[in-house]
Amino acid sequence: MFDKEKLKTIETEKEKWDCGPVEKTCAKFPERKTTFTTISGEEVERLYTPLEIADFDYDTKLGFPGEYPFTRGVQPTMYRGRFWTMRQYAGFGTARETNERYRYLLEQGQTGLSVAFDLPTQSGYDSDHALSMGEVGKVGVAIDSVDDMRVLFDQIPLDKVTTSMTINAPATVLLGMYFALAEEQGVPYSKVGGTVQNDILKEIICRGQYIYPPLPSMRLTVDLIKYCYEHVPRWNTISISGYHIREAGSTAAQEMAFTIANGITYVQSCIDRGMEVDSFAPRLSFFYNAFTNVLEEVAKFRAGRRYWARVMKERFGSENPRSMMMRYHVQTGGVTLTAQQPLNNIVRVALQSLATAYGGAQSLHTNSYDEALCLPTEEAVTVALRTQQVVAEESGAADTIDPLAGSYYVEALTDRIEAEIDDYIKKIDAMGGTLKAIEDGYVQKEIQDSAYRFQKEIESNERVYVGINRYTMEEPPPTNLLRVDPKQREIETEKLKKLRAERDQKSWKAALDRLDEVSRTDENVMPTVIEAVKARATVGEVCDVWRNIYGEYRPKEFV
């Protein structure tokens, strides 16, 4: 792309610049530190020129939006046609309270729903289980049965919205309830759209909300994927998640590399079950974090999109361009938010939203400024939604496609992150694949080492964190925080008691017996799960069927 003689001239001129103006200026005004790095520790040079991307080839590295290798985006016109889906993640307390929040957000211009479930639901326990005590409705909505799902989506027609559900180990159960509700509303499966997270590998790596051992967990994951590609064509069957990997302390390159490694494992598992890659791959989706270092995040998204396209084409032989597209949702960095000076978080989220827009995401959740203190208040969640609306409507970031393409720094960093991704994938392949790398603790240790490095930088003041280690101030205690009713568990327990007394015991027991029978074979469990929840079986009761068959997972301890 660059003339060799011109590059030599630039090299000579840069040396003169370094030895002349730069040296003289630094003698009078030394630079702030000897080494500058991104949040992930990538060294940042003083200046980037064509020398850093001397071998840059437009066709192989960039191409055009909507075309392989999709570096510049997965749609030909990107946001010039329509903005990303503004999908605020929400859920707390009862299904009724959360339903009210959903309808409020839709009235404020949100364009998609995203369900946060409480920890008991995520862990496959009913609200009246002993291990649910103190957690019911706290970090998400409590959903025990299809009755709760019905209230959650009251006055929300499922053919008019797309819904994302952050649920993993019990994903088949909660999705079964959603499909049962669609049937009640008279909505055909062909018109039901949305995404279920359904990513058990990242739970084992870093988040901890797993139930069963890896192999049966993968069986349930693939059953869901297979059922949806056969019956629910608009459903994104898995959201392969790097978000939590980044929250746990990974670098940007590790977030992308380990997520892609997990994606490779899911694709191979589906192929091993007899599915053609281009039959299911178009409905795979991804979920990433956005930190405050805008240019690193943009480079990360571009590198990951390009690498995934090549994996699907060269490793799996995909021929359908839609299978090669890395379509992804972004959530701004929860771990970046501070309880100190919480209004500063509005600025952080705005920068992270801008990085997401420049990077080409398909949907976005913006965190609320008070999330380091409590569940978001209505005021805070409105500001969060308005933040991405301002970025979309006022910043100009959505007016042209991939606006930072051609930047010497962004292209050099994109190449560097892609090379790191490739290095990790090759190491994981050499170990025998992702499951083996997780079992041996390799992935976990890499993340832990990065988290430790970052924390040391904060504590030593090597890296500035506004309001934490610089620009601190005395603050009054926070007020007007959202609190979940401590009697939430009692409320849900009474509802469960009533449900168990009223349901048809014969059909309920027959449905669970049938689920037990099918789960011991190679038959897909999804149809029997749907029948079980329609018979008003609870989340805990369905998950207990599998606990009795598969047992519960206890990972190795690594020193």
VMD Tcl script that draws the C-alpha trace (Angstrom):
set ca {
  {0.00 0.00 0.00}
  {2.96 2.30 0.64}
  {5.78 3.11 -1.78}
  {9.13 1.74 -0.48}
  {11.05 4.85 -1.37}
  {8.47 7.00 0.39}
  {8.73 4.81 3.48}
  {12.51 5.32 3.54}
  {11.98 9.05 3.33}
  {9.48 8.96 6.20}
  {11.90 6.89 8.27}
  {14.69 9.41 7.72}
  {12.41 12.36 8.50}
  {11.14 10.69 11.66}
  {14.69 10.12 12.91}
  {15.40 13.83 12.36}
  {12.21 14.74 14.20}
  {13.11 12.45 17.13}
  {16.63 13.86 17.42}
  {15.55 17.45 16.84}
  {12.21 18.90 18.00}
  {11.30 15.97 20.26}
  {14.66 15.83 22.04}
  {14.71 19.60 22.61}
  {11.13 19.66 23.88}
  {11.67 16.73 26.24}
  {14.76 18.43 27.68}
  {12.57 21.35 28.76}
  {9.29 19.53 29.38}
  {9.84 15.82 30.10}
  {7.04 13.48 29.14}
  {4.71 12.42 31.95}
  {6.22 8.94 32.15}
  {8.82 6.84 30.40}
  {6.38 4.26 29.06}
  {2.77 4.72 28.02}
  {0.45 1.71 27.87}
  {-3.20 0.95 27.19}
  {-5.40 -0.40 29.98}
  {-4.35 -3.88 28.84}
  {-0.66 -3.06 29.06}
  {-0.03 -2.67 25.33}
  {2.83 -0.21 24.86}
  {1.83 2.97 23.05}
  {4.45 4.67 20.89}
  {4.87 8.44 20.83}
  {3.87 8.64 17.18}
  {2.51 6.25 14.57}
  {3.32 6.61 10.89}
  {3.06 4.40 7.77}
  {6.21 2.66 9.08}
  {4.11 0.77 11.64}
  {1.87 -0.67 8.92}
  {4.35 -0.81 6.05}
  {3.01 -4.14 4.74}
  {-0.63 -3.13 5.09}
  {-2.86 -4.65 2.40}
  {-6.30 -3.07 2.09}
  {-8.01 -6.07 0.51}
  {-6.87 -8.67 3.04}
  {-6.90 -6.49 6.18}
  {-9.92 -4.27 5.55}
  {-12.08 -4.86 2.52}
  {-15.55 -3.30 2.63}
  {-18.31 -3.31 5.25}
  {-20.60 -6.30 4.97}
  {-17.96 -8.32 3.13}
  {-15.24 -10.76 4.19}
  {-13.21 -10.36 6.40}
  {-15.77 -8.00 7.99}
  {-13.12 -5.85 9.69}
  {-15.16 -2.77 8.87}
  {-18.51 -4.12 10.03}
  {-21.01 -6.85 9.30}
  {-23.55 -4.72 7.41}
  {-22.89 -2.77 4.18}
  {-24.34 0.50 5.52}
  {-24.02 -0.10 9.29}
  {-25.63 2.71 11.32}
  {-26.53 4.81 8.27}
  {-29.47 2.41 7.86}
  {-30.42 2.08 11.52}
  {-28.69 2.49 14.86}
  {-27.55 -0.40 16.99}
  {-30.27 -1.93 19.18}
  {-30.43 0.02 22.45}
  {-30.94 -2.87 24.83}
  {-30.80 -1.85 28.50}
  {-30.14 -4.81 30.83}
  {-32.71 -4.75 33.63}
  {-34.27 -6.91 36.28}
  {-34.91 -6.71 40.01}
  {-37.39 -7.81 42.64}
  {-40.61 -9.28 41.34}
  {-41.64 -9.95 37.78}
  {-44.24 -7.16 38.15}
  {-41.63 -4.57 39.21}
  {-39.35 -5.53 36.34}
  {-42.22 -5.44 33.86}
  {-42.90 -1.85 34.92}
  {-39.23 -0.98 34.33}
  {-39.32 -2.61 30.88}
  {-42.39 -0.69 29.81}
  {-40.85 2.55 31.11}
  {-37.65 1.94 29.11}
  {-39.60 1.14 25.94}
  {-41.50 4.40 26.38}
  {-38.15 6.22 26.65}
  {-36.93 4.91 23.30}
  {-35.24 1.62 24.18}
  {-35.44 -0.72 21.21}
  {-34.88 -4.15 22.77}
  {-35.27 -5.91 26.12}
  {-32.53 -7.58 28.14}
  {-33.45 -9.70 31.16}
  {-31.31 -9.83 34.29}
  {-32.19 -12.85 36.45}
  {-31.43 -13.10 40.15}
  {-28.74 -15.49 41.38}
  {-31.10 -18.29 42.50}
  {-32.66 -18.38 39.04}
  {-29.22 -18.35 37.42}
  {-28.18 -21.24 39.68}
  {-31.28 -23.33 38.97}
  {-32.87 -22.92 42.41}
  {-36.40 -21.84 43.26}
  {-36.89 -18.81 45.48}
  {-37.92 -20.98 48.45}
  {-34.76 -23.11 48.36}
  {-32.50 -22.75 51.40}
  {-29.58 -21.58 49.24}
  {-31.73 -18.77 47.82}
  {-31.99 -17.01 51.16}
  {-30.82 -13.39 50.97}
  {-30.50 -13.38 47.17}
  {-34.07 -13.45 45.84}
  {-34.65 -10.53 43.49}
  {-31.38 -8.85 44.48}
  {-29.29 -8.70 41.28}
  {-32.09 -9.54 38.87}
  {-35.67 -10.65 38.66}
  {-36.85 -13.83 40.39}
  {-38.38 -16.23 37.86}
  {-39.58 -19.55 39.25}
  {-42.27 -20.60 36.79}
  {-44.02 -19.77 33.55}
  {-46.49 -17.79 35.69}
  {-43.67 -15.35 36.52}
  {-42.62 -15.19 32.87}
  {-46.19 -14.27 31.95}
  {-46.14 -11.33 34.38}
  {-42.65 -10.28 33.28}
  {-43.87 -9.71 29.71}
  {-47.35 -8.47 30.53}
  {-48.56 -6.05 27.80}
  {-45.37 -6.74 25.80}
  {-46.16 -8.73 22.64}
  {-43.29 -11.09 21.85}
  {-43.57 -10.57 18.10}
  {-42.95 -6.81 18.55}
  {-39.74 -6.88 20.61}
  {-36.51 -8.84 20.64}
  {-35.42 -10.11 24.03}
  {-31.98 -11.00 25.33}
  {-31.80 -13.30 28.34}
  {-28.64 -13.52 30.42}
  {-29.01 -17.10 31.56}
  {-26.59 -19.99 31.16}
  {-26.77 -23.27 33.08}
  {-30.63 -23.25 33.13}
  {-30.88 -21.58 29.70}
  {-33.05 -24.34 28.24}
  {-35.56 -23.91 31.07}
  {-35.95 -20.13 30.86}
  {-36.06 -20.20 27.06}
  {-38.65 -22.99 27.26}
  {-40.79 -20.67 29.41}
  {-40.37 -17.85 26.89}
  {-41.48 -20.11 24.05}
  {-44.43 -21.37 26.11}
  {-45.44 -17.75 26.67}
  {-45.17 -17.05 22.93}
  {-47.60 -19.92 22.32}
  {-50.00 -18.41 24.89}
  {-49.82 -15.06 23.08}
  {-50.49 -16.77 19.76}
  {-47.10 -15.75 18.39}
  {-45.62 -18.35 16.01}
  {-42.02 -19.38 16.62}
  {-41.12 -17.94 13.23}
  {-41.79 -14.44 14.62}
  {-40.00 -14.85 17.96}
  {-36.65 -13.06 17.99}
  {-33.93 -12.57 20.55}
  {-30.85 -14.04 22.16}
  {-30.11 -16.38 25.03}
  {-26.64 -16.32 26.53}
  {-26.33 -20.10 26.95}
  {-22.50 -19.89 27.37}
  {-21.46 -22.38 30.04}
  {-17.73 -22.30 29.28}
  {-17.26 -18.72 30.44}
  {-19.18 -19.60 33.62}
  {-16.61 -22.29 34.35}
  {-13.73 -19.97 33.44}
  {-14.61 -16.93 35.49}
  {-18.19 -16.31 36.57}
  {-19.08 -19.42 38.55}
  {-22.80 -19.79 37.74}
  {-22.47 -23.37 36.48}
  {-24.44 -26.35 37.72}
  {-23.47 -29.52 35.86}
  {-20.11 -30.90 34.70}
  {-18.79 -29.59 31.35}
  {-19.88 -32.45 29.08}
  {-23.56 -32.63 30.06}
  {-23.61 -28.83 30.17}
  {-22.37 -28.79 26.59}
  {-25.06 -31.33 25.68}
  {-27.77 -28.96 26.96}
  {-26.17 -26.03 25.16}
  {-26.08 -27.85 21.83}
  {-29.63 -29.19 22.30}
  {-30.85 -25.60 22.54}
  {-28.86 -24.53 19.47}
  {-30.14 -27.45 17.42}
  {-33.78 -26.99 18.45}
  {-33.78 -23.29 17.63}
  {-32.15 -23.62 14.23}
  {-34.83 -26.18 13.36}
  {-37.85 -24.38 14.86}
  {-37.07 -20.76 15.86}
  {-35.14 -19.29 12.92}
  {-34.85 -15.72 14.26}
  {-33.39 -16.75 17.62}
  {-29.70 -16.20 18.38}
  {-28.99 -19.49 20.08}
  {-25.90 -18.52 22.06}
  {-24.15 -15.33 23.08}
  {-20.53 -16.35 23.41}
  {-19.39 -14.03 26.13}
  {-16.15 -12.17 26.64}
  {-17.79 -9.59 28.88}
  {-17.29 -11.53 32.10}
  {-13.78 -12.58 31.09}
  {-12.87 -8.88 30.88}
  {-14.66 -8.11 34.14}
  {-12.53 -10.80 35.78}
  {-9.37 -8.92 34.80}
  {-8.32 -10.04 31.32}
  {-6.68 -7.81 28.77}
  {-8.54 -6.75 25.64}
  {-6.69 -9.36 23.56}
  {-7.37 -12.11 26.12}
  {-11.06 -11.21 26.22}
  {-11.28 -11.68 22.48}
  {-8.99 -14.72 22.30}
  {-10.66 -16.77 25.03}
  {-14.12 -15.89 23.73}
  {-13.17 -17.03 20.23}
  {-11.62 -20.20 21.68}
  {-14.94 -20.92 23.40}
  {-16.73 -20.19 20.13}
  {-14.54 -22.71 18.31}
  {-15.51 -25.32 20.91}
  {-19.23 -24.67 20.49}
  {-19.00 -24.80 16.69}
  {-17.07 -28.07 16.80}
  {-19.56 -29.56 19.28}
  {-22.45 -28.72 16.95}
  {-20.61 -30.24 14.00}
  {-19.92 -33.36 16.07}
  {-23.67 -33.62 16.64}
  {-24.17 -33.86 12.88}
  {-25.07 -30.26 12.06}
  {-23.72 -28.56 8.96}
  {-21.77 -25.46 9.94}
  {-23.78 -23.10 7.74}
  {-27.06 -24.39 9.18}
  {-26.47 -23.03 12.69}
  {-23.53 -20.61 12.55}
  {-25.50 -17.62 11.17}
  {-27.37 -17.45 14.51}
  {-24.28 -17.47 16.74}
  {-23.70 -14.17 18.50}
  {-21.13 -12.68 20.86}
  {-21.08 -10.42 23.91}
  {-18.21 -8.08 24.78}
  {-17.13 -5.46 27.26}
  {-16.20 -1.88 26.49}
  {-13.57 -0.15 28.62}
  {-12.62 3.51 28.66}
  {-9.49 3.34 26.48}
  {-11.42 4.14 23.32}
  {-8.85 3.30 20.65}
  {-7.84 -0.02 22.19}
  {-11.49 -1.08 22.33}
  {-12.05 -0.13 18.69}
  {-8.97 -2.12 17.67}
  {-10.14 -5.10 19.75}
  {-13.54 -5.22 18.06}
  {-12.04 -4.92 14.58}
  {-9.37 -7.58 15.25}
  {-11.87 -10.05 16.70}
  {-14.30 -9.61 13.82}
  {-11.54 -10.24 11.28}
  {-10.13 -13.25 13.12}
  {-13.51 -14.94 13.60}
  {-14.30 -14.59 9.90}
  {-11.08 -16.40 9.06}
  {-11.71 -19.12 11.65}
  {-15.13 -19.85 10.17}
  {-13.91 -19.81 6.58}
  {-10.54 -21.51 6.88}
  {-10.97 -23.80 9.90}
  {-14.60 -24.85 9.50}
  {-15.04 -24.44 5.74}
  {-18.03 -22.14 6.01}
  {-19.36 -20.89 2.68}
  {-22.19 -18.67 3.93}
  {-20.95 -15.11 4.64}
  {-23.46 -14.84 7.50}
  {-21.67 -17.67 9.27}
  {-18.46 -15.64 9.17}
  {-20.00 -12.51 10.70}
  {-19.14 -11.79 14.31}
  {-22.38 -10.14 15.40}
  {-22.11 -8.91 18.96}
  {-23.74 -7.07 21.83}
  {-21.69 -4.77 24.06}
  {-22.14 -3.76 27.66}
  {-20.10 -0.90 29.03}
  {-17.56 -1.92 31.66}
  {-19.25 -2.56 34.99}
  {-15.93 -3.13 36.72}
  {-14.71 0.29 35.58}
  {-17.42 2.10 37.55}
  {-16.57 3.57 40.94}
  {-18.57 4.10 44.12}
  {-16.42 7.19 44.69}
  {-17.65 10.27 42.79}
  {-20.25 8.18 40.95}
  {-21.21 10.98 38.55}
  {-17.78 10.48 36.94}
  {-19.18 7.18 35.70}
  {-21.43 9.03 33.25}
  {-18.29 10.22 31.44}
  {-16.75 6.76 31.51}
  {-19.90 5.21 30.05}
  {-20.06 7.90 27.35}
  {-16.50 7.13 26.25}
  {-17.21 3.40 26.29}
  {-20.36 3.99 24.21}
  {-18.34 5.98 21.69}
  {-15.81 3.14 21.44}
  {-18.69 0.73 20.84}
  {-20.12 2.89 18.07}
  {-16.71 3.30 16.40}
  {-16.16 -0.47 16.77}
  {-19.39 -1.48 15.00}
  {-21.55 -3.33 17.56}
  {-25.07 -4.56 16.80}
  {-26.53 -3.71 20.21}
  {-25.47 -1.90 23.36}
  {-26.30 -1.68 27.05}
  {-25.02 1.38 28.88}
  {-24.41 0.98 32.60}
  {-25.96 3.39 35.07}
  {-23.74 5.71 37.07}
  {-24.95 4.32 40.42}
  {-24.32 0.63 39.68}
  {-21.27 0.46 41.96}
  {-23.64 1.39 44.79}
  {-26.95 -0.32 44.07}
  {-29.33 -1.56 41.40}
  {-29.96 1.34 39.01}
  {-32.56 3.91 39.99}
  {-35.01 5.10 37.37}
  {-33.13 8.41 37.07}
  {-29.80 6.68 36.58}
  {-31.08 4.21 34.00}
  {-32.65 7.08 32.06}
  {-29.30 8.90 31.96}
  {-27.66 5.66 30.77}
  {-30.14 5.27 27.93}
  {-29.85 8.95 27.00}
  {-26.06 8.55 26.87}
  {-26.20 6.14 23.96}
  {-28.95 8.16 22.32}
  {-26.67 11.23 22.42}
  {-23.80 9.20 20.95}
  {-26.10 7.88 18.23}
  {-27.82 11.14 17.33}
  {-25.28 13.87 18.11}
  {-21.68 12.63 18.03}
  {-21.41 11.85 14.30}
  {-19.94 8.44 15.14}
  {-22.86 6.74 13.39}
  {-22.70 8.83 10.22}
  {-19.85 7.03 8.47}
  {-18.68 3.43 8.62}
  {-15.55 2.43 10.52}
  {-14.38 6.08 10.80}
  {-11.02 5.22 12.40}
  {-9.92 2.90 9.58}
  {-6.59 3.95 8.14}
  {-5.36 5.46 11.38}
  {-1.75 4.33 11.68}
  {-2.23 3.68 15.40}
  {-5.61 1.91 15.15}
  {-4.48 -0.32 12.27}
  {-1.20 -1.17 14.00}
  {-3.02 -1.97 17.25}
  {-5.65 -4.01 15.40}
  {-2.87 -6.10 13.84}
  {-1.11 -6.49 17.19}
  {-4.26 -7.65 18.98}
  {-5.10 -10.05 16.15}
  {-1.59 -11.54 16.44}
  {-2.10 -12.01 20.20}
  {-5.45 -13.69 19.58}
  {-3.81 -16.05 17.10}
  {-1.02 -16.85 19.55}
  {-3.52 -17.79 22.28}
  {-5.64 -19.91 19.93}
  {-2.56 -21.84 18.81}
  {-1.50 -22.45 22.44}
  {-4.99 -23.65 23.38}
  {-5.14 -25.95 20.32}
  {-1.76 -27.41 21.30}
  {-3.11 -28.18 24.78}
  {-5.95 -30.19 23.29}
  {-8.63 -27.50 23.05}
  {-10.54 -25.15 25.29}
  {-12.03 -27.74 27.64}
  {-8.55 -29.11 28.39}
  {-7.10 -25.60 28.78}
  {-9.87 -24.74 31.26}
  {-9.49 -28.05 33.11}
  {-5.74 -27.41 33.48}
  {-6.36 -23.87 34.74}
  {-4.43 -22.21 31.92}
  {-7.14 -19.76 30.88}
  {-7.98 -18.87 34.50}
  {-4.34 -18.22 35.36}
  {-3.79 -15.97 32.36}
  {-6.76 -13.85 33.44}
  {-5.64 -13.78 37.07}
  {-2.14 -12.66 36.11}
  {-3.55 -9.78 34.06}
  {-5.90 -8.76 36.86}
  {-2.98 -8.75 39.32}
  {-0.86 -6.58 37.03}
  {-3.64 -4.04 36.62}
  {-4.35 -3.90 40.36}
  {-0.67 -3.34 41.12}
  {-0.62 -0.44 38.65}
  {-3.57 1.19 40.45}
  {-2.11 0.68 43.93}
  {1.31 2.01 42.92}
  {-0.29 5.03 41.19}
  {1.38 3.97 37.95}
  {-2.05 4.08 36.35}
  {-4.36 6.96 37.22}
  {-7.93 6.16 38.22}
  {-9.82 9.40 38.70}
  {-11.42 9.57 42.12}
  {-9.60 6.46 43.30}
  {-5.87 7.24 43.39}
  {-5.94 10.82 42.13}
  {-8.35 13.75 42.31}
  {-9.98 12.25 45.40}
  {-12.30 14.22 47.70}
  {-14.41 13.84 50.81}
  {-17.95 12.84 49.95}
  {-21.20 12.58 51.93}
  {-22.82 9.12 52.12}
  {-24.90 8.31 49.02}
  {-28.66 8.74 49.21}
  {-31.73 7.75 47.17}
  {-30.38 4.27 46.46}
  {-32.66 1.57 45.09}
  {-33.25 -1.20 47.62}
  {-35.04 -4.49 47.01}
  {-37.69 -5.37 49.59}
  {-36.05 -7.77 52.10}
  {-39.35 -9.66 52.25}
  {-38.96 -10.63 48.60}
  {-38.26 -14.27 49.41}
  {-41.41 -14.52 51.52}
  {-43.48 -13.09 48.65}
  {-42.04 -15.55 46.14}
  {-42.37 -18.48 48.57}
  {-46.08 -17.82 48.98}
  {-46.50 -17.71 45.19}
  {-44.70 -21.05 44.86}
  {-46.85 -22.63 47.58}
  {-49.96 -21.53 45.71}
  {-48.63 -22.78 42.34}
  {-47.80 -26.22 43.72}
  {-51.23 -26.55 45.27}
  {-53.13 -25.50 42.15}
  {-51.30 -27.19 39.27}
  {-52.41 -30.48 37.76}
  {-50.26 -32.95 39.68}
  {-50.70 -35.76 37.18}
  {-49.58 -33.78 34.11}
  {-46.78 -32.12 36.11}
  {-45.34 -35.45 37.27}
  {-45.73 -37.05 33.84}
  {-43.85 -34.13 32.24}
  {-40.94 -34.37 34.68}
  {-40.79 -38.17 34.32}
  {-40.67 -37.77 30.55}
  {-37.87 -35.19 30.91}
  {-35.90 -37.60 33.07}
  {-36.34 -40.35 30.51}
  {-35.30 -38.21 27.53}
  {-32.31 -36.71 29.39}
  {-30.83 -40.21 29.75}
  {-30.84 -40.64 25.94}
  {-29.41 -38.70 22.99}
  {-32.82 -37.20 22.19}
  {-33.08 -33.39 22.25}
  {-34.39 -32.23 25.65}
  {-35.93 -28.92 24.49}
  {-39.41 -30.24 23.53}
  {-39.77 -32.02 26.87}
  {-38.53 -28.95 28.76}
  {-41.19 -26.84 27.06}
  {-43.88 -29.38 27.99}
  {-42.62 -29.49 31.60}
  {-42.77 -25.73 32.11}
  {-46.21 -25.61 30.43}
  {-47.25 -28.14 33.12}
  {-45.99 -25.48 35.58}
  {-42.81 -27.26 36.62}
  {-40.47 -24.75 38.26}
  {-36.90 -23.84 37.34}
  {-35.60 -25.70 40.37}
  {-37.64 -28.82 39.68}
  {-36.42 -29.09 36.08}
  {-32.81 -28.43 37.08}
  {-33.08 -31.02 39.85}
  {-33.93 -33.66 37.23}
  {-30.53 -32.99 35.67}
  {-28.76 -32.71 39.03}
  {-29.95 -36.24 39.79}
  {-28.69 -37.52 36.41}
  {-25.50 -35.52 35.83}
  {-24.46 -34.44 39.32}
  {-23.02 -31.03 40.15}
  {-19.69 -29.71 38.94}
  {-16.82 -29.11 41.34}
  {-13.83 -27.58 39.56}
  {-10.25 -28.38 40.45}
  {-8.45 -26.05 42.81}
  {-5.39 -24.42 41.28}
  {-2.48 -23.11 43.31}
}
mol new
graphics top color blue
foreach p $ca { graphics top sphere $p radius 0.5 }
foreach p [lrange $ca 0 end-1] q [lrange $ca 1 end] { graphics top cylinder $p $q radius 0.2 }
display resetview
